[in-house]
Amino acid sequence: MIDYNKIPESTLETLKAYIQTGRPMGSFCEAVVENNLREACTRADEQNRQALFEIVAWLYNYAPGGSWGYPGAIKSWTAHLKAQQAERAL
């Protein structure tokens, strides 16, 4: 059973804001979103290091597929969000 309560509240808020609005994230969340395990481990504070499995599980289960999981995901996702906003403005 995955315990999402292990994820620091600020980390979860950051990831949700990124997914919903494209808001910039700190270096740890950027590394996780772009699937860079080495950098994520290097940049994590103690709480995020202990919750890394749960953070990735949360992304896997709740984040849209195109928003994370590969190098360049942030650039691609923010472009996607901007395109959606432009469509709505028409």
PDB file of N, CA, C and O in Angstrom:
ATOM      1  N   MET A   1       0.844  -1.184   0.000  1.00  0.00           N
ATOM      2  CA  MET A   1       0.000   0.000   0.000  1.00  0.00           C
ATOM      3  C   MET A   1       0.885   1.242   0.000  1.00  0.00           C
ATOM      4  O   MET A   1       1.828   1.347   0.784  1.00  0.00           O
ATOM      5  N   ILE A   2       0.573   2.168  -0.877  1.00  0.00           N
ATOM      6  CA  ILE A   2       1.348   3.398  -0.985  1.00  0.00           C
ATOM      7  C   ILE A   2       0.793   4.414   0.000  1.00  0.00           C
ATOM      8  O   ILE A   2      -0.415   4.650   0.047  1.00  0.00           O
ATOM      9  N   ASP A   3       1.673   5.011   0.780  1.00  0.00           N
ATOM     10  CA  ASP A   3       1.281   6.014   1.770  1.00  0.00           C
ATOM     11  C   ASP A   3       1.661   7.400   1.257  1.00  0.00           C
ATOM     12  O   ASP A   3       2.778   7.867   1.479  1.00  0.00           O
ATOM     13  N   TYR A   4       0.725   8.052   0.571  1.00  0.00           N
ATOM     14  CA  TYR A   4       0.993   9.375   0.023  1.00  0.00           C
ATOM     15  C   TYR A   4       1.189  10.422   1.105  1.00  0.00           C
ATOM     16  O   TYR A   4       1.668  11.520   0.819  1.00  0.00           O
ATOM     17  N   ASN A   5       0.830  10.107   2.338  1.00  0.00           N
ATOM     18  CA  ASN A   5       1.056  11.039   3.441  1.00  0.00           C
ATOM     19  C   ASN A   5       2.535  11.243   3.735  1.00  0.00           C
ATOM     20  O   ASN A   5       2.900  12.186   4.437  1.00  0.00           O
ATOM     21  N   LYS A   6       3.387  10.376   3.208  1.00  0.00           N
ATOM     22  CA  LYS A   6       4.833  10.541   3.373  1.00  0.00           C
ATOM     23  C   LYS A   6       5.370  11.700   2.532  1.00  0.00           C
ATOM     24  O   LYS A   6       6.443  12.232   2.818  1.00  0.00           O
ATOM     25  N   ILE A   7       4.631  12.087   1.505  1.00  0.00           N
ATOM     26  CA  ILE A   7       5.077  13.168   0.623  1.00  0.00           C
ATOM     27  C   ILE A   7       4.921  14.499   1.345  1.00  0.00           C
ATOM     28  O   ILE A   7       3.838  14.815   1.839  1.00  0.00           O
ATOM     29  N   PRO A   8       5.997  15.282   1.411  1.00  0.00           N
ATOM     30  CA  PRO A   8       5.869  16.602   2.046  1.00  0.00           C
ATOM     31  C   PRO A   8       4.781  17.430   1.343  1.00  0.00           C
ATOM     32  O   PRO A   8       4.688  17.440   0.116  1.00  0.00           O
ATOM     33  N   GLU A   9       3.978  18.108   2.132  1.00  0.00           N
ATOM     34  CA  GLU A   9       2.867  18.885   1.592  1.00  0.00           C
ATOM     35  C   GLU A   9       3.342  19.898   0.553  1.00  0.00           C
ATOM     36  O   GLU A   9       2.689  20.089  -0.473  1.00  0.00           O
ATOM     37  N   SER A  10       4.468  20.543   0.814  1.00  0.00           N
ATOM     38  CA  SER A  10       4.973  21.546  -0.123  1.00  0.00           C
ATOM     39  C   SER A  10       5.368  20.915  -1.458  1.00  0.00           C
ATOM     40  O   SER A  10       5.207  21.540  -2.506  1.00  0.00           O
ATOM     41  N   THR A  11       5.872  19.707  -1.431  1.00  0.00           N
ATOM     42  CA  THR A  11       6.241  19.011  -2.670  1.00  0.00           C
ATOM     43  C   THR A  11       4.997  18.679  -3.474  1.00  0.00           C
ATOM     44  O   THR A  11       4.964  18.891  -4.686  1.00  0.00           O
ATOM     45  N   LEU A  12       3.988  18.167  -2.817  1.00  0.00           N
ATOM     46  CA  LEU A  12       2.747  17.830  -3.504  1.00  0.00           C
ATOM     47  C   LEU A  12       2.081  19.080  -4.081  1.00  0.00           C
ATOM     48  O   LEU A  12       1.572  19.049  -5.202  1.00  0.00           O
ATOM     49  N   GLU A  13       2.081  20.159  -3.336  1.00  0.00           N
ATOM     50  CA  GLU A  13       1.512  21.420  -3.827  1.00  0.00           C
ATOM     51  C   GLU A  13       2.272  21.913  -5.049  1.00  0.00           C
ATOM     52  O   GLU A  13       1.668  22.389  -6.010  1.00  0.00           O
ATOM     53  N   THR A  14       3.602  21.797  -5.012  1.00  0.00           N
ATOM     54  CA  THR A  14       4.435  22.215  -6.142  1.00  0.00           C
ATOM     55  C   THR A  14       4.112  21.399  -7.381  1.00  0.00           C
ATOM     56  O   THR A  14       3.948  21.955  -8.467  1.00  0.00           O
ATOM     57  N   LEU A  15       4.021  20.085  -7.229  1.00  0.00           N
ATOM     58  CA  LEU A  15       3.721  19.223  -8.371  1.00  0.00           C
ATOM     59  C   LEU A  15       2.328  19.498  -8.931  1.00  0.00           C
ATOM     60  O   LEU A  15       2.153  19.538 -10.149  1.00  0.00           O
ATOM     61  N   LYS A  16       1.358  19.683  -8.080  1.00  0.00           N
ATOM     62  CA  LYS A  16      -0.002  19.973  -8.538  1.00  0.00           C
ATOM     63  C   LYS A  16      -0.057  21.300  -9.287  1.00  0.00           C
ATOM     64  O   LYS A  16      -0.712  21.393 -10.326  1.00  0.00           O
ATOM     65  N   ALA A  17       0.621  22.331  -8.774  1.00  0.00           N
ATOM     66  CA  ALA A  17       0.628  23.639  -9.439  1.00  0.00           C
ATOM     67  C   ALA A  17       1.326  23.558 -10.791  1.00  0.00           C
ATOM     68  O   ALA A  17       0.887  24.185 -11.755  1.00  0.00           O
ATOM     69  N   TYR A  18       2.402  22.795 -10.868  1.00  0.00           N
ATOM     70  CA  TYR A  18       3.086  22.600 -12.146  1.00  0.00           C
ATOM     71  C   TYR A  18       2.145  21.939 -13.153  1.00  0.00           C
ATOM     72  O   TYR A  18       2.048  22.387 -14.295  1.00  0.00           O
ATOM     73  N   ILE A  19       1.457  20.884 -12.741  1.00  0.00           N
ATOM     74  CA  ILE A  19       0.572  20.158 -13.642  1.00  0.00           C
ATOM     75  C   ILE A  19      -0.598  21.036 -14.097  1.00  0.00           C
ATOM     76  O   ILE A  19      -0.983  21.005 -15.266  1.00  0.00           O
ATOM     77  N   GLN A  20      -1.150  21.800 -13.188  1.00  0.00           N
ATOM     78  CA  GLN A  20      -2.328  22.600 -13.504  1.00  0.00           C
ATOM     79  C   GLN A  20      -2.005  23.884 -14.259  1.00  0.00           C
ATOM     80  O   GLN A  20      -2.763  24.301 -15.134  1.00  0.00           O
ATOM     81  N   THR A  21      -0.870  24.515 -13.919  1.00  0.00           N
ATOM     82  CA  THR A  21      -0.600  25.841 -14.474  1.00  0.00           C
ATOM     83  C   THR A  21       0.769  25.984 -15.138  1.00  0.00           C
ATOM     84  O   THR A  21       1.036  26.997 -15.783  1.00  0.00           O
ATOM     85  N   GLY A  22       1.632  24.991 -14.989  1.00  0.00           N
ATOM     86  CA  GLY A  22       2.977  25.105 -15.526  1.00  0.00           C
ATOM     87  C   GLY A  22       3.916  25.913 -14.650  1.00  0.00           C
ATOM     88  O   GLY A  22       4.992  26.319 -15.088  1.00  0.00           O
ATOM     89  N   ARG A  23       3.505  26.144 -13.410  1.00  0.00           N
ATOM     90  CA  ARG A  23       4.331  26.945 -12.503  1.00  0.00           C
ATOM     91  C   ARG A  23       5.706  26.312 -12.340  1.00  0.00           C
ATOM     92  O   ARG A  23       5.812  25.096 -12.175  1.00  0.00           O
ATOM     93  N   PRO A  24       6.760  27.122 -12.384  1.00  0.00           N
ATOM     94  CA  PRO A  24       8.123  26.595 -12.210  1.00  0.00           C
ATOM     95  C   PRO A  24       8.290  25.896 -10.863  1.00  0.00           C
ATOM     96  O   PRO A  24       7.627  26.221  -9.878  1.00  0.00           O
ATOM     97  N   MET A  25       9.202  24.922 -10.859  1.00  0.00           N
ATOM     98  CA  MET A  25       9.467  24.135  -9.655  1.00  0.00           C
ATOM     99  C   MET A  25      10.927  24.284  -9.262  1.00  0.00           C
ATOM    100  O   MET A  25      11.738  24.822 -10.015  1.00  0.00           O
ATOM    101  N   GLY A  26      11.240  23.806  -8.087  1.00  0.00           N
ATOM    102  CA  GLY A  26      12.623  23.748  -7.654  1.00  0.00           C
ATOM    103  C   GLY A  26      13.363  22.614  -8.331  1.00  0.00           C
ATOM    104  O   GLY A  26      12.771  21.805  -9.046  1.00  0.00           O
ATOM    105  N   SER A  27      14.650  22.563  -8.099  1.00  0.00           N
ATOM    106  CA  SER A  27      15.506  21.608  -8.810  1.00  0.00           C
ATOM    107  C   SER A  27      15.173  20.147  -8.490  1.00  0.00           C
ATOM    108  O   SER A  27      15.294  19.290  -9.365  1.00  0.00           O
ATOM    109  N   PHE A  28      14.763  19.851  -7.272  1.00  0.00           N
ATOM    110  CA  PHE A  28      14.394  18.478  -6.938  1.00  0.00           C
ATOM    111  C   PHE A  28      13.187  18.025  -7.755  1.00  0.00           C
ATOM    112  O   PHE A  28      13.236  16.986  -8.413  1.00  0.00           O
ATOM    113  N   CYS A  29      12.115  18.796  -7.714  1.00  0.00           N
ATOM    114  CA  CYS A  29      10.906  18.410  -8.453  1.00  0.00           C
ATOM    115  C   CYS A  29      11.172  18.374  -9.953  1.00  0.00           C
ATOM    116  O   CYS A  29      10.651  17.502 -10.648  1.00  0.00           O
ATOM    117  N   GLU A  30      11.964  19.294 -10.459  1.00  0.00           N
ATOM    118  CA  GLU A  30      12.314  19.256 -11.883  1.00  0.00           C
ATOM    119  C   GLU A  30      12.997  17.937 -12.234  1.00  0.00           C
ATOM    120  O   GLU A  30      12.672  17.312 -13.244  1.00  0.00           O
ATOM    121  N   ALA A  31      13.940  17.519 -11.398  1.00  0.00           N
ATOM    122  CA  ALA A  31      14.652  16.264 -11.661  1.00  0.00           C
ATOM    123  C   ALA A  31      13.698  15.074 -11.628  1.00  0.00           C
ATOM    124  O   ALA A  31      13.806  14.177 -12.464  1.00  0.00           O
ATOM    125  N   VAL A  32      12.777  15.052 -10.686  1.00  0.00           N
ATOM    126  CA  VAL A  32      11.816  13.948 -10.611  1.00  0.00           C
ATOM    127  C   VAL A  32      10.921  13.946 -11.848  1.00  0.00           C
ATOM    128  O   VAL A  32      10.722  12.903 -12.470  1.00  0.00           O
ATOM    129  N   VAL A  33      10.388  15.101 -12.201  1.00  0.00           N
ATOM    130  CA  VAL A  33       9.481  15.197 -13.342  1.00  0.00           C
ATOM    131  C   VAL A  33      10.181  14.787 -14.636  1.00  0.00           C
ATOM    132  O   VAL A  33       9.559  14.191 -15.515  1.00  0.00           O
ATOM    133  N   GLU A  34      11.458  15.098 -14.755  1.00  0.00           N
ATOM    134  CA  GLU A  34      12.188  14.756 -15.981  1.00  0.00           C
ATOM    135  C   GLU A  34      12.871  13.394 -15.885  1.00  0.00           C
ATOM    136  O   GLU A  34      13.718  13.062 -16.715  1.00  0.00           O
ATOM    137  N   ASN A  35      12.506  12.611 -14.879  1.00  0.00           N
ATOM    138  CA  ASN A  35      12.969  11.235 -14.731  1.00  0.00           C
ATOM    139  C   ASN A  35      14.489  11.124 -14.613  1.00  0.00           C
ATOM    140  O   ASN A  35      15.108  10.234 -15.195  1.00  0.00           O
ATOM    141  N   ASN A  36      15.073  12.038 -13.855  1.00  0.00           N
ATOM    142  CA  ASN A  36      16.511  12.044 -13.653  1.00  0.00           C
ATOM    143  C   ASN A  36      16.784  11.611 -12.210  1.00  0.00           C
ATOM    144  O   ASN A  36      16.896  12.443 -11.309  1.00  0.00           O
ATOM    145  N   LEU A  37      16.887  10.309 -12.010  1.00  0.00           N
ATOM    146  CA  LEU A  37      17.028   9.760 -10.668  1.00  0.00           C
ATOM    147  C   LEU A  37      18.272  10.274  -9.960  1.00  0.00           C
ATOM    148  O   LEU A  37      18.210  10.638  -8.785  1.00  0.00           O
ATOM    149  N   ARG A  38      19.382  10.307 -10.649  1.00  0.00           N
ATOM    150  CA  ARG A  38      20.633  10.768 -10.025  1.00  0.00           C
ATOM    151  C   ARG A  38      20.480  12.183  -9.481  1.00  0.00           C
ATOM    152  O   ARG A  38      20.836  12.453  -8.335  1.00  0.00           O
ATOM    153  N   GLU A  39      19.950  13.083 -10.304  1.00  0.00           N
ATOM    154  CA  GLU A  39      19.781  14.463  -9.852  1.00  0.00           C
ATOM    155  C   GLU A  39      18.720  14.563  -8.757  1.00  0.00           C
ATOM    156  O   GLU A  39      18.882  15.342  -7.817  1.00  0.00           O
ATOM    157  N   ALA A  40      17.654  13.802  -8.859  1.00  0.00           N
ATOM    158  CA  ALA A  40      16.618  13.837  -7.824  1.00  0.00           C
ATOM    159  C   ALA A  40      17.194  13.423  -6.478  1.00  0.00           C
ATOM    160  O   ALA A  40      16.906  14.049  -5.458  1.00  0.00           O
ATOM    161  N   CYS A  41      17.999  12.382  -6.470  1.00  0.00           N
ATOM    162  CA  CYS A  41      18.611  11.928  -5.218  1.00  0.00           C
ATOM    163  C   CYS A  41      19.605  12.957  -4.682  1.00  0.00           C
ATOM    164  O   CYS A  41      19.692  13.174  -3.473  1.00  0.00           O
ATOM    165  N   THR A  42      20.338  13.576  -5.570  1.00  0.00           N
ATOM    166  CA  THR A  42      21.330  14.578  -5.164  1.00  0.00           C
ATOM    167  C   THR A  42      20.667  15.826  -4.601  1.00  0.00           C
ATOM    168  O   THR A  42      21.167  16.416  -3.644  1.00  0.00           O
ATOM    169  N   ARG A  43      19.554  16.228  -5.182  1.00  0.00           N
ATOM    170  CA  ARG A  43      18.906  17.501  -4.830  1.00  0.00           C
ATOM    171  C   ARG A  43      17.870  17.369  -3.714  1.00  0.00           C
ATOM    172  O   ARG A  43      17.417  18.381  -3.179  1.00  0.00           O
ATOM    173  N   ALA A  44      17.495  16.165  -3.359  1.00  0.00           N
ATOM    174  CA  ALA A  44      16.436  15.956  -2.364  1.00  0.00           C
ATOM    175  C   ALA A  44      16.903  16.318  -0.964  1.00  0.00           C
ATOM    176  O   ALA A  44      18.037  16.039  -0.575  1.00  0.00           O
ATOM    177  N   ASP A  45      16.003  16.948  -0.217  1.00  0.00           N
ATOM    178  CA  ASP A  45      16.262  17.088   1.211  1.00  0.00           C
ATOM    179  C   ASP A  45      15.870  15.760   1.866  1.00  0.00           C
ATOM    180  O   ASP A  45      15.409  14.845   1.183  1.00  0.00           O
ATOM    181  N   GLU A  46      16.047  15.653   3.157  1.00  0.00           N
ATOM    182  CA  GLU A  46      15.811  14.377   3.842  1.00  0.00           C
ATOM    183  C   GLU A  46      14.372  13.884   3.683  1.00  0.00           C
ATOM    184  O   GLU A  46      14.149  12.697   3.443  1.00  0.00           O
ATOM    185  N   GLN A  47      13.399  14.781   3.815  1.00  0.00           N
ATOM    186  CA  GLN A  47      11.993  14.371   3.701  1.00  0.00           C
ATOM    187  C   GLN A  47      11.665  13.862   2.298  1.00  0.00           C
ATOM    188  O   GLN A  47      11.004  12.835   2.143  1.00  0.00           O
ATOM    189  N   ASN A  48      12.127  14.580   1.287  1.00  0.00           N
ATOM    190  CA  ASN A  48      11.855  14.152  -0.079  1.00  0.00           C
ATOM    191  C   ASN A  48      12.617  12.886  -0.437  1.00  0.00           C
ATOM    192  O   ASN A  48      12.118  12.060  -1.201  1.00  0.00           O
ATOM    193  N   ARG A  49      13.803  12.727   0.097  1.00  0.00           N
ATOM    194  CA  ARG A  49      14.571  11.505  -0.145  1.00  0.00           C
ATOM    195  C   ARG A  49      13.815  10.301   0.406  1.00  0.00           C
ATOM    196  O   ARG A  49      13.743   9.257  -0.243  1.00  0.00           O
ATOM    197  N   GLN A  50      13.259  10.448   1.588  1.00  0.00           N
ATOM    198  CA  GLN A  50      12.525   9.348   2.194  1.00  0.00           C
ATOM    199  C   GLN A  50      11.199   9.070   1.488  1.00  0.00           C
ATOM    200  O   GLN A  50      10.661   7.967   1.591  1.00  0.00           O
ATOM    201  N   ALA A  51      10.674  10.058   0.776  1.00  0.00           N
ATOM    202  CA  ALA A  51       9.378   9.905   0.115  1.00  0.00           C
ATOM    203  C   ALA A  51       9.506   9.753  -1.399  1.00  0.00           C
ATOM    204  O   ALA A  51       8.497   9.814  -2.101  1.00  0.00           O
ATOM    205  N   LEU A  52      10.696   9.561  -1.913  1.00  0.00           N
ATOM    206  CA  LEU A  52      10.889   9.531  -3.369  1.00  0.00           C
ATOM    207  C   LEU A  52      10.012   8.476  -4.053  1.00  0.00           C
ATOM    208  O   LEU A  52       9.413   8.754  -5.091  1.00  0.00           O
ATOM    209  N   PHE A  53       9.934   7.286  -3.487  1.00  0.00           N
ATOM    210  CA  PHE A  53       9.076   6.250  -4.076  1.00  0.00           C
ATOM    211  C   PHE A  53       7.626   6.718  -4.141  1.00  0.00           C
ATOM    212  O   PHE A  53       6.962   6.551  -5.164  1.00  0.00           O
ATOM    213  N   GLU A  54       7.139   7.296  -3.065  1.00  0.00           N
ATOM    214  CA  GLU A  54       5.742   7.749  -3.011  1.00  0.00           C
ATOM    215  C   GLU A  54       5.501   8.908  -3.983  1.00  0.00           C
ATOM    216  O   GLU A  54       4.433   8.991  -4.589  1.00  0.00           O
ATOM    217  N   ILE A  55       6.468   9.791  -4.135  1.00  0.00           N
ATOM    218  CA  ILE A  55       6.335  10.907  -5.073  1.00  0.00           C
ATOM    219  C   ILE A  55       6.186  10.376  -6.501  1.00  0.00           C
ATOM    220  O   ILE A  55       5.300  10.804  -7.241  1.00  0.00           O
ATOM    221  N   VAL A  56       7.055   9.445  -6.878  1.00  0.00           N
ATOM    222  CA  VAL A  56       6.981   8.871  -8.222  1.00  0.00           C
ATOM    223  C   VAL A  56       5.677   8.085  -8.389  1.00  0.00           C
ATOM    224  O   VAL A  56       5.064   8.137  -9.456  1.00  0.00           O
ATOM    225  N   ALA A  57       5.253   7.372  -7.374  1.00  0.00           N
ATOM    226  CA  ALA A  57       3.991   6.635  -7.440  1.00  0.00           C
ATOM    227  C   ALA A  57       2.823   7.600  -7.615  1.00  0.00           C
ATOM    228  O   ALA A  57       1.897   7.318  -8.376  1.00  0.00           O
ATOM    229  N   TRP A  58       2.857   8.730  -6.924  1.00  0.00           N
ATOM    230  CA  TRP A  58       1.788   9.719  -7.069  1.00  0.00           C
ATOM    231  C   TRP A  58       1.745  10.235  -8.504  1.00  0.00           C
ATOM    232  O   TRP A  58       0.674  10.318  -9.104  1.00  0.00           O
ATOM    233  N   LEU A  59       2.902  10.579  -9.051  1.00  0.00           N
ATOM    234  CA  LEU A  59       2.944  11.033 -10.439  1.00  0.00           C
ATOM    235  C   LEU A  59       2.389   9.963 -11.373  1.00  0.00           C
ATOM    236  O   LEU A  59       1.579  10.261 -12.251  1.00  0.00           O
ATOM    237  N   TYR A  60       2.814   8.740 -11.190  1.00  0.00           N
ATOM    238  CA  TYR A  60       2.366   7.627 -12.034  1.00  0.00           C
ATOM    239  C   TYR A  60       0.845   7.472 -11.980  1.00  0.00           C
ATOM    240  O   TYR A  60       0.202   7.240 -13.004  1.00  0.00           O
ATOM    241  N   ASN A  61       0.283   7.600 -10.795  1.00  0.00           N
ATOM    242  CA  ASN A  61      -1.146   7.358 -10.612  1.00  0.00           C
ATOM    243  C   ASN A  61      -2.045   8.559 -10.859  1.00  0.00           C
ATOM    244  O   ASN A  61      -3.228   8.384 -11.152  1.00  0.00           O
ATOM    245  N   TYR A  62      -1.514   9.784 -10.747  1.00  0.00           N
ATOM    246  CA  TYR A  62      -2.383  10.956 -10.807  1.00  0.00           C
ATOM    247  C   TYR A  62      -2.004  12.006 -11.840  1.00  0.00           C
ATOM    248  O   TYR A  62      -2.862  12.794 -12.237  1.00  0.00           O
ATOM    249  N   ALA A  63      -0.772  12.048 -12.284  1.00  0.00           N
ATOM    250  CA  ALA A  63      -0.360  13.094 -13.228  1.00  0.00           C
ATOM    251  C   ALA A  63      -0.654  12.661 -14.665  1.00  0.00           C
ATOM    252  O   ALA A  63      -0.510  11.485 -14.999  1.00  0.00           O
ATOM    253  N   PRO A  64      -1.061  13.599 -15.507  1.00  0.00           N
ATOM    254  CA  PRO A  64      -1.264  13.256 -16.918  1.00  0.00           C
ATOM    255  C   PRO A  64       0.030  12.723 -17.532  1.00  0.00           C
ATOM    256  O   PRO A  64       1.119  13.208 -17.223  1.00  0.00           O
ATOM    257  N   GLY A  65      -0.097  11.733 -18.392  1.00  0.00           N
ATOM    258  CA  GLY A  65       1.064  11.067 -18.966  1.00  0.00           C
ATOM    259  C   GLY A  65       2.075  11.990 -19.616  1.00  0.00           C
ATOM    260  O   GLY A  65       3.277  11.758 -19.480  1.00  0.00           O
ATOM    261  N   GLY A  66       1.650  13.003 -20.300  1.00  0.00           N
ATOM    262  CA  GLY A  66       2.587  13.896 -20.980  1.00  0.00           C
ATOM    263  C   GLY A  66       3.264  14.905 -20.090  1.00  0.00           C
ATOM    264  O   GLY A  66       4.123  15.657 -20.552  1.00  0.00           O
ATOM    265  N   SER A  67       2.896  14.941 -18.816  1.00  0.00           N
ATOM    266  CA  SER A  67       3.415  15.993 -17.934  1.00  0.00           C
ATOM    267  C   SER A  67       4.703  15.627 -17.219  1.00  0.00           C
ATOM    268  O   SER A  67       5.307  16.474 -16.561  1.00  0.00           O
ATOM    269  N   TRP A  68       5.130  14.380 -17.339  1.00  0.00           N
ATOM    270  CA  TRP A  68       6.301  13.954 -16.566  1.00  0.00           C
ATOM    271  C   TRP A  68       6.868  12.659 -17.147  1.00  0.00           C
ATOM    272  O   TRP A  68       6.249  12.021 -17.997  1.00  0.00           O
ATOM    273  N   GLY A  69       8.053  12.286 -16.674  1.00  0.00           N
ATOM    274  CA  GLY A  69       8.590  10.958 -16.959  1.00  0.00           C
ATOM    275  C   GLY A  69       9.647  10.876 -18.034  1.00  0.00           C
ATOM    276  O   GLY A  69      10.092   9.775 -18.361  1.00  0.00           O
ATOM    277  N   TYR A  70      10.073  12.004 -18.603  1.00  0.00           N
ATOM    278  CA  TYR A  70      11.084  11.958 -19.656  1.00  0.00           C
ATOM    279  C   TYR A  70      11.828  13.298 -19.712  1.00  0.00           C
ATOM    280  O   TYR A  70      11.286  14.327 -19.309  1.00  0.00           O
ATOM    281  N   PRO A  71      13.059  13.282 -20.207  1.00  0.00           N
ATOM    282  CA  PRO A  71      13.788  14.543 -20.369  1.00  0.00           C
ATOM    283  C   PRO A  71      13.019  15.460 -21.325  1.00  0.00           C
ATOM    284  O   PRO A  71      12.564  15.021 -22.382  1.00  0.00           O
ATOM    285  N   GLY A  72      12.880  16.700 -20.960  1.00  0.00           N
ATOM    286  CA  GLY A  72      12.127  17.650 -21.767  1.00  0.00           C
ATOM    287  C   GLY A  72      10.655  17.728 -21.425  1.00  0.00           C
ATOM    288  O   GLY A  72       9.909  18.474 -22.060  1.00  0.00           O
ATOM    289  N   ALA A  73      10.223  16.965 -20.428  1.00  0.00           N
ATOM    290  CA  ALA A  73       8.803  16.942 -20.059  1.00  0.00           C
ATOM    291  C   ALA A  73       8.302  18.319 -19.641  1.00  0.00           C
ATOM    292  O   ALA A  73       7.184  18.701 -19.988  1.00  0.00           O
ATOM    293  N   ILE A  74       9.105  19.059 -18.907  1.00  0.00           N
ATOM    294  CA  ILE A  74       8.658  20.362 -18.405  1.00  0.00           C
ATOM    295  C   ILE A  74       8.409  21.311 -19.569  1.00  0.00           C
ATOM    296  O   ILE A  74       7.367  21.963 -19.630  1.00  0.00           O
ATOM    297  N   LYS A  75       9.350  21.387 -20.478  1.00  0.00           N
ATOM    298  CA  LYS A  75       9.203  22.275 -21.637  1.00  0.00           C
ATOM    299  C   LYS A  75       7.980  21.874 -22.471  1.00  0.00           C
ATOM    300  O   LYS A  75       7.200  22.726 -22.894  1.00  0.00           O
ATOM    301  N   SER A  76       7.829  20.596 -22.694  1.00  0.00           N
ATOM    302  CA  SER A  76       6.706  20.094 -23.483  1.00  0.00           C
ATOM    303  C   SER A  76       5.373  20.357 -22.793  1.00  0.00           C
ATOM    304  O   SER A  76       4.410  20.783 -23.432  1.00  0.00           O
ATOM    305  N   TRP A  77       5.320  20.102 -21.487  1.00  0.00           N
ATOM    306  CA  TRP A  77       4.061  20.270 -20.756  1.00  0.00           C
ATOM    307  C   TRP A  77       3.657  21.740 -20.680  1.00  0.00           C
ATOM    308  O   TRP A  77       2.483  22.065 -20.855  1.00  0.00           O
ATOM    309  N   THR A  78       4.602  22.620 -20.425  1.00  0.00           N
ATOM    310  CA  THR A  78       4.257  24.042 -20.347  1.00  0.00           C
ATOM    311  C   THR A  78       3.799  24.556 -21.712  1.00  0.00           C
ATOM    312  O   THR A  78       2.906  25.400 -21.781  1.00  0.00           O
ATOM    313  N   ALA A  79       4.396  24.061 -22.794  1.00  0.00           N
ATOM    314  CA  ALA A  79       3.940  24.438 -24.141  1.00  0.00           C
ATOM    315  C   ALA A  79       2.516  23.928 -24.377  1.00  0.00           C
ATOM    316  O   ALA A  79       1.690  24.628 -24.963  1.00  0.00           O
ATOM    317  N   HIS A  80       2.239  22.723 -23.923  1.00  0.00           N
ATOM    318  CA  HIS A  80       0.888  22.145 -24.038  1.00  0.00           C
ATOM    319  C   HIS A  80      -0.129  23.017 -23.294  1.00  0.00           C
ATOM    320  O   HIS A  80      -1.205  23.307 -23.818  1.00  0.00           O
ATOM    321  N   LEU A  81       0.213  23.428 -22.080  1.00  0.00           N
ATOM    322  CA  LEU A  81      -0.704  24.263 -21.299  1.00  0.00           C
ATOM    323  C   LEU A  81      -0.933  25.615 -21.969  1.00  0.00           C
ATOM    324  O   LEU A  81      -2.058  26.115 -21.980  1.00  0.00           O
ATOM    325  N   LYS A  82       0.105  26.205 -22.522  1.00  0.00           N
ATOM    326  CA  LYS A  82      -0.030  27.489 -23.218  1.00  0.00           C
ATOM    327  C   LYS A  82      -0.921  27.340 -24.442  1.00  0.00           C
ATOM    328  O   LYS A  82      -1.736  28.218 -24.723  1.00  0.00           O
ATOM    329  N   ALA A  83      -0.779  26.248 -25.168  1.00  0.00           N
ATOM    330  CA  ALA A  83      -1.627  26.001 -26.328  1.00  0.00           C
ATOM    331  C   ALA A  83      -3.085  25.844 -25.919  1.00  0.00           C
ATOM    332  O   ALA A  83      -3.980  26.332 -26.611  1.00  0.00           O
ATOM    333  N   GLN A  84      -3.329  25.174 -24.810  1.00  0.00           N
ATOM    334  CA  GLN A  84      -4.705  25.034 -24.307  1.00  0.00           C
ATOM    335  C   GLN A  84      -5.289  26.388 -23.952  1.00  0.00           C
ATOM    336  O   GLN A  84      -6.446  26.674 -24.262  1.00  0.00           O
ATOM    337  N   GLN A  85      -4.489  27.223 -23.301  1.00  0.00           N
ATOM    338  CA  GLN A  85      -4.964  28.565 -22.936  1.00  0.00           C
ATOM    339  C   GLN A  85      -5.283  29.379 -24.179  1.00  0.00           C
ATOM    340  O   GLN A  85      -6.275  30.108 -24.208  1.00  0.00           O
ATOM    341  N   ALA A  86      -4.457  29.261 -25.198  1.00  0.00           N
ATOM    342  CA  ALA A  86      -4.675  30.006 -26.433  1.00  0.00           C
ATOM    343  C   ALA A  86      -5.969  29.538 -27.109  1.00  0.00           C
ATOM    344  O   ALA A  86      -6.723  30.358 -27.633  1.00  0.00           O
ATOM    345  N   GLU A  87      -6.229  28.232 -27.100  1.00  0.00           N
ATOM    346  CA  GLU A  87      -7.458  27.687 -27.683  1.00  0.00           C
ATOM    347  C   GLU A  87      -8.687  28.232 -26.966  1.00  0.00           C
ATOM    348  O   GLU A  87      -9.680  28.593 -27.597  1.00  0.00           O
ATOM    349  N   ARG A  88      -8.607  28.286 -25.645  1.00  0.00           N
ATOM    350  CA  ARG A  88      -9.750  28.783 -24.860  1.00  0.00           C
ATOM    351  C   ARG A  88     -10.003  30.253 -25.098  1.00  0.00           C
ATOM    352  O   ARG A  88     -11.136  30.719 -24.977  1.00  0.00           O
ATOM    353  N   ALA A  89      -8.950  30.993 -25.440  1.00  0.00           N
ATOM    354  CA  ALA A  89      -9.085  32.428 -25.653  1.00  0.00           C
ATOM    355  C   ALA A  89      -9.774  32.739 -26.983  1.00  0.00           C
ATOM    356  O   ALA A  89     -10.251  33.857 -27.181  1.00  0.00           O
ATOM    357  N   LEU A  90      -9.833  31.776 -27.886  1.00  0.00           N
ATOM    358  CA  LEU A  90     -10.452  32.017 -29.200  1.00  0.00           C
ATOM    359  C   LEU A  90     -11.939  32.066 -29.141  1.00  0.00           C
ATOM    360  O   LEU A  90     -12.591  32.261 -30.167  1.00  0.00           O
TER     361      LEU A  90
END
